[in-house]
Amino acid sequence: MRKSFIKLFIIICIGLCSIKSFSQNQKTIELRDLIDNGFVEINIQEDWNSQNIILTSKTKNVCDIVKVNNVQEIDTIYLVMERFLVVKYRVRGGSGEHLRYAKIFTLKEGNIYESLSLLIRHDSFSSNGDLQREYKLIFTINKLNEFYSLSLTEEEKKLGKPILSKTIRLNFDLDYMIFYTNKIKTGKTICIENKLIKSNCVFFKVDLRKQSFIFNKKMWYQEDEKGCFYRM
């Protein structure tokens, strides 16, 4: 009886150890505020139970929390010029689809801003495991005098076809703390989350050759094949 109990206990322990969870994993980095130029500690917590990355900024006057949802695996987290925090991660795709995203965060008076969200890699495989399509974005953040910008190269490679490549420049808006290519004028109707919304203000947009993103009410949305935008 005692041996059976010990054996059952060992099996349970092995099963629990095989569950992937690092809800306790967290670290702190220092990010320089774009406005007051001081360093602020950003706590980064990885919660695999809810598939979130939680960013927390805490100063004497501000406590701000931002979540990155639907995270299957983190590729890398790094700083650019001490002022931009880049998070690259993998999300769950469909059958034969591998998807990776990147989000860029920055600080303004202690508040965390999502400056840009992009689908940076989309690989499609056949049922036999052969790569059919490879799409990727490569970006760098630049500074000239006191102005920031982002250089982005879009590449697509399909089986048996030449590689298509295009490089564009994104501007940075210091009021909204975002990178963008162009603006959508007031009064235009846009489909967001299956709802038609008539803009009563200017929408910021990132227009690429193969995909588009818009910024609305402090959130980024990605356009689907039908022309509607969904929260990233």
Residue pairs with C-beta under 8 A, 6 or more apart in sequence:
20 48
21 48
21 49
22 46
22 48
23 45
23 46
23 47
23 48
23 49
25 45
25 46
26 43
26 44
26 45
26 46
27 43
27 44
28 41
28 42
28 43
28 44
29 41
29 42
29 44
29 79
29 85
30 39
30 40
30 41
30 42
30 82
31 39
31 40
31 42
31 57
31 79
31 82
31 83
31 85
31 105
31 106
31 107
32 38
32 39
32 40
32 82
32 83
32 107
33 39
33 40
33 107
33 108
33 109
33 110
34 83
34 106
34 107
34 108
34 174
34 177
35 108
35 109
36 109
39 82
40 57
40 58
40 59
40 107
40 110
41 57
41 58
42 55
42 56
42 57
42 85
42 107
42 112
43 54
43 55
43 56
43 57
43 58
44 53
44 54
44 55
44 77
45 53
45 54
45 56
46 53
46 71
46 74
47 53
47 54
48 71
51 69
51 70
51 71
51 72
52 67
52 68
52 69
52 71
53 67
53 68
53 71
53 74
53 87
53 89
54 65
54 66
54 67
54 68
55 65
55 66
55 67
55 68
55 85
55 105
55 112
56 63
56 64
56 65
57 63
57 64
57 65
57 107
57 110
57 111
57 112
58 64
59 110
61 110
62 109
62 110
62 111
64 110
64 111
64 112
65 112
66 105
66 112
66 114
68 87
68 89
68 103
70 91
70 92
71 89
71 90
71 91
72 89
72 90
72 91
72 92
73 89
73 90
74 87
74 88
74 89
74 90
75 88
75 89
75 90
75 100
76 86
76 88
77 85
77 86
77 87
77 88
78 85
78 86
79 85
79 86
80 86
80 141
81 141
81 143
83 106
83 107
84 104
84 105
84 106
84 115
84 141
85 104
85 105
85 106
86 102
86 103
86 104
86 105
87 102
87 103
87 104
87 105
88 100
88 101
88 102
88 120
89 100
89 101
89 102
90 98
90 99
90 100
90 101
91 99
91 100
91 101
92 99
93 99
93 122
96 124
96 125
96 126
96 127
97 122
97 123
97 124
97 125
98 121
98 122
98 123
98 124
98 125
99 119
99 121
99 122
100 119
100 120
100 121
100 122
101 117
101 118
101 119
101 120
101 232
102 116
102 117
102 118
102 120
102 137
102 139
103 114
103 116
103 117
103 118
103 220
103 232
104 114
104 115
104 116
104 117
104 141
104 179
105 112
105 113
105 114
105 115
106 112
106 113
106 115
106 177
107 113
108 177
113 176
113 177
113 178
113 218
114 178
114 218
114 219
114 220
115 172
115 177
115 178
115 179
116 150
116 170
116 178
116 179
116 206
116 220
117 213
117 220
117 222
117 232
118 137
118 139
118 152
118 206
118 213
119 137
119 211
119 222
120 136
120 137
120 138
120 139
121 135
121 136
121 137
122 133
122 135
122 136
123 131
123 133
123 134
123 135
124 131
124 132
124 133
125 131
125 132
126 132
130 159
131 159
132 158
132 159
133 156
133 157
133 158
133 159
134 155
134 156
134 157
134 158
135 154
135 155
135 156
135 157
135 210
136 154
136 155
137 152
137 153
137 154
137 155
137 208
138 152
138 153
138 155
139 150
139 151
139 152
139 153
140 150
140 151
141 148
141 149
141 150
142 148
142 149
142 150
142 151
143 149
147 172
148 172
148 179
149 169
149 170
149 171
149 172
149 179
150 169
150 170
150 172
150 179
151 167
151 168
151 169
151 170
152 167
152 168
152 169
152 170
152 208
153 165
153 166
153 167
154 165
154 166
154 167
154 168
154 208
154 209
154 210
155 163
155 164
155 165
156 163
156 164
156 165
156 209
156 210
157 163
157 164
164 209
166 208
166 209
168 181
168 208
170 179
170 180
170 181
170 206
171 179
171 180
171 181
172 178
172 179
173 179
173 180
173 204
176 204
176 215
178 204
178 215
179 206
180 204
180 205
180 206
180 215
181 205
181 206
181 207
181 208
182 205
182 207
183 202
183 203
183 204
183 205
184 190
184 199
184 202
184 203
184 204
184 205
184 214
185 199
185 202
186 199
186 200
186 201
186 202
187 198
187 199
187 200
188 198
188 199
188 203
189 196
189 197
189 198
189 199
190 196
190 197
190 198
190 199
190 203
190 214
190 229
191 197
191 226
191 227
191 228
191 229
192 214
192 216
192 221
192 228
192 229
192 230
193 221
193 228
193 229
193 230
193 231
194 228
203 214
203 215
203 216
204 214
204 215
205 212
205 213
205 214
205 215
206 212
206 213
206 214
211 222
211 223
212 222
212 223
212 229
213 220
213 221
213 222
213 223
213 229
213 232
214 220
214 221
214 223
214 229
215 221
216 229
219 231
219 232
220 231
220 232
221 229
221 230
221 231
221 232
222 229
222 230
222 232
223 229
224 230
